[in-house]
Amino acid sequence: MLNIMDLTKKTALVLGATGLIGTELVKKISENGEYQRVHLLVRRPIEVESDFCEVHIVDFDELNKYHDLFQVTDVFCCLGTTIKVAKTKEAFRKVDYEYPVEAAKLAKENGAEKFLIVSSMGADPESLFFYSRVKGDVEVTLKSLDLPSLHIFRPSLLLGKREEFRLGEKIAEKASGVINKLMIGPLLPYRGIHARKVAAAMAVMAQSNKKGNHVYLSHEIDSMAGYTD
Ligand SMILES: NC(=O)c1ccc[n+]([C@@H]2O[C@H](COP(=O)([O-])OP(=O)(O)OC[C@H]3O[C@@H](n4cnc5c(N)ncnc54)[C@H](OP(=O)(O)O)[C@@H]3O)[C@@H](O)[C@H]2O)c1
């Protein structure tokens, strides 16, 4: 139940709330007392503990139908897939480019103050790698939308427990304990980073007054999170 104090608090919408970063982000913003209502746009039923989180099962191909849900202060986008899961480049691009761009347009139309999105280290429209090219493209398009306050997070390898088994990430995670310690100086942006830290940094930057477009590299995300592992 809302009390009078809650009315002064912000509202948020999260895309990708069921993912590794998204789950941590929802926990974080449910605990930090900044929000009176958080809309979670998902494609399958989920359980949530917090009573101010509202789950909406939506068709991501028709995000426009949920236009009014974007009448919030902050929009967080933690969407993403892999070529292995998506099966085709087109399907991958839909999740990592089309949905975030559509969400950002809806956020702008509805007057959202901030749009915060997880991209990736190496995002570059000119990259030789399809994944990095799509991440680069989404960044370029989002920047061109002239959003009031855009925050792009570029983590390196994500650490954390995920249900889906990803062999490459598992091996890299095992090695990262030792390797991370060796990554200093110019190698800092390549250190693996826990999904919880990325979520914490997003929650921190959602409270900043920074206007315009901002991009954060992995080691910057690490320091923003406000704690050490
Ligand atoms: N893995 C890494 O090491 C790494 C490194 C740097 C950056 N990143 C980027 O960080 C972001 C978040 O990564 P993550 O590991 O937290 O992601 P994740 O665990 O794979 O979760 C992805 C989220 O996107 C949703 N999603 C996927 N396909 C969808 C579709 N077709 N329609 C609607 N929703 C869909 C998932 O929903 P369901 O739960 O319903 O599937 C989930 O909520 C991604 O953009 C990723 O590219 C990852």
The ligand as an SDF file (V2000), in Angstrom:
LIG
                    3D

 48 52  0  0  0  0  0  0  0  0999 V2000
   27.5930  -12.4210  -20.8170 N   0  0  0  0  0  0  0  0  0  0  0  0
   28.5890  -11.5540  -20.7430 C   0  0  0  0  0  0  0  0  0  0  0  0
   29.7230  -11.8660  -20.3220 O   0  0  0  0  0  0  0  0  0  0  0  0
   28.3370  -10.1260  -21.1680 C   0  0  0  0  0  0  0  0  0  0  0  0
   29.4170   -9.2380  -21.1900 C   0  0  0  0  0  0  0  0  0  0  0  0
   29.1860   -7.9010  -21.5340 C   0  0  0  0  0  0  0  0  0  0  0  0
   27.9150   -7.4720  -21.8460 C   0  0  0  0  0  0  0  0  0  0  0  0
   26.8760   -8.3440  -21.8410 N   0  0  0  0  0  0  0  0  0  0  0  0
   25.5360   -7.8080  -22.1630 C   0  0  0  0  0  0  0  0  0  0  0  0
   24.8700   -7.5310  -20.9470 O   0  0  0  0  0  0  0  0  0  0  0  0
   23.4460   -7.5800  -21.1560 C   0  0  0  0  0  0  0  0  0  0  0  0
   22.8100   -8.3800  -20.0420 C   0  0  0  0  0  0  0  0  0  0  0  0
   23.4530   -9.6560  -20.0180 O   0  0  0  0  0  0  0  0  0  0  0  0
   22.9010  -10.8200  -19.0700 P   0  0  0  0  0  0  0  0  0  0  0  0
   23.9590  -11.8690  -19.0590 O   0  0  0  0  0  0  0  0  0  0  0  0
   22.3790  -10.2440  -17.8000 O   0  0  0  0  0  0  0  0  0  0  0  0
   21.6830  -11.3300  -19.9620 O   0  0  0  0  0  0  0  0  0  0  0  0
   20.8260  -12.6570  -19.7540 P   0  0  0  0  0  0  0  0  0  0  0  0
   21.0580  -13.2580  -18.4300 O   0  0  0  0  0  0  0  0  0  0  0  0
   21.0520  -13.5090  -20.9530 O   0  0  0  0  0  0  0  0  0  0  0  0
   19.3360  -12.0600  -19.7690 O   0  0  0  0  0  0  0  0  0  0  0  0
   18.8400  -11.4490  -20.8990 C   0  0  0  0  0  0  0  0  0  0  0  0
   17.4680  -10.8670  -20.6570 C   0  0  0  0  0  0  0  0  0  0  0  0
   16.9020  -10.5480  -21.9480 O   0  0  0  0  0  0  0  0  0  0  0  0
   15.6620  -11.2360  -22.0780 C   0  0  0  0  0  0  0  0  0  0  0  0
   15.4610  -11.6960  -23.4510 N   0  0  0  0  0  0  0  0  0  0  0  0
   16.2810  -12.4580  -24.2000 C   0  0  0  0  0  0  0  0  0  0  0  0
   15.7210  -12.7210  -25.3860 N   0  0  0  0  0  0  0  0  0  0  0  0
   14.5050  -12.1150  -25.3880 C   0  0  0  0  0  0  0  0  0  0  0  0
   13.4450  -12.0050  -26.3290 C   0  0  0  0  0  0  0  0  0  0  0  0
   13.5220  -12.5940  -27.5230 N   0  0  0  0  0  0  0  0  0  0  0  0
   12.3610  -11.3150  -25.9820 N   0  0  0  0  0  0  0  0  0  0  0  0
   12.2810  -10.7100  -24.7870 C   0  0  0  0  0  0  0  0  0  0  0  0
   13.2330  -10.7530  -23.8340 N   0  0  0  0  0  0  0  0  0  0  0  0
   14.3420  -11.4550  -24.1440 C   0  0  0  0  0  0  0  0  0  0  0  0
   15.7570  -12.4370  -21.1640 C   0  0  0  0  0  0  0  0  0  0  0  0
   14.4560  -12.9100  -20.8830 O   0  0  0  0  0  0  0  0  0  0  0  0
   14.2070  -14.4890  -20.5570 P   0  0  0  0  0  0  0  0  0  0  0  0
   14.6550  -14.6820  -19.1380 O   0  0  0  0  0  0  0  0  0  0  0  0
   12.7420  -14.6190  -20.7320 O   0  0  0  0  0  0  0  0  0  0  0  0
   15.0250  -15.2670  -21.5390 O   0  0  0  0  0  0  0  0  0  0  0  0
   16.4960  -11.8340  -19.9780 C   0  0  0  0  0  0  0  0  0  0  0  0
   15.6100  -11.1010  -19.1710 O   0  0  0  0  0  0  0  0  0  0  0  0
   23.2560   -8.1640  -22.5460 C   0  0  0  0  0  0  0  0  0  0  0  0
   22.9480   -7.1340  -23.4400 O   0  0  0  0  0  0  0  0  0  0  0  0
   24.6310   -8.7610  -22.9010 C   0  0  0  0  0  0  0  0  0  0  0  0
   24.8860   -8.7380  -24.2920 O   0  0  0  0  0  0  0  0  0  0  0  0
   27.0590   -9.6570  -21.4890 C   0  0  0  0  0  0  0  0  0  0  0  0
  1  2  1  0
  2  3  2  0
  2  4  1  0
  4  5  1  0
  4 48  2  0
  5  6  2  0
  6  7  1  0
  7  8  2  0
  8  9  1  0
  8 48  1  0
  9 10  1  0
  9 46  1  0
 10 11  1  0
 11 12  1  0
 11 44  1  0
 12 13  1  0
 13 14  1  0
 14 15  2  0
 14 16  1  0
 14 17  1  0
 17 18  1  0
 18 19  2  0
 18 20  1  0
 18 21  1  0
 21 22  1  0
 22 23  1  0
 23 24  1  0
 23 42  1  0
 24 25  1  0
 25 26  1  0
 25 36  1  0
 26 27  1  0
 26 35  1  0
 27 28  2  0
 28 29  1  0
 29 30  1  0
 29 35  2  0
 30 31  1  0
 30 32  2  0
 32 33  1  0
 33 34  2  0
 34 35  1  0
 36 37  1  0
 36 42  1  0
 37 38  1  0
 38 39  2  0
 38 40  1  0
 38 41  1  0
 42 43  1  0
 44 45  1  0
 44 46  1  0
 46 47  1  0
M  CHG  2   8   1  16  -1
M  END
$$$$
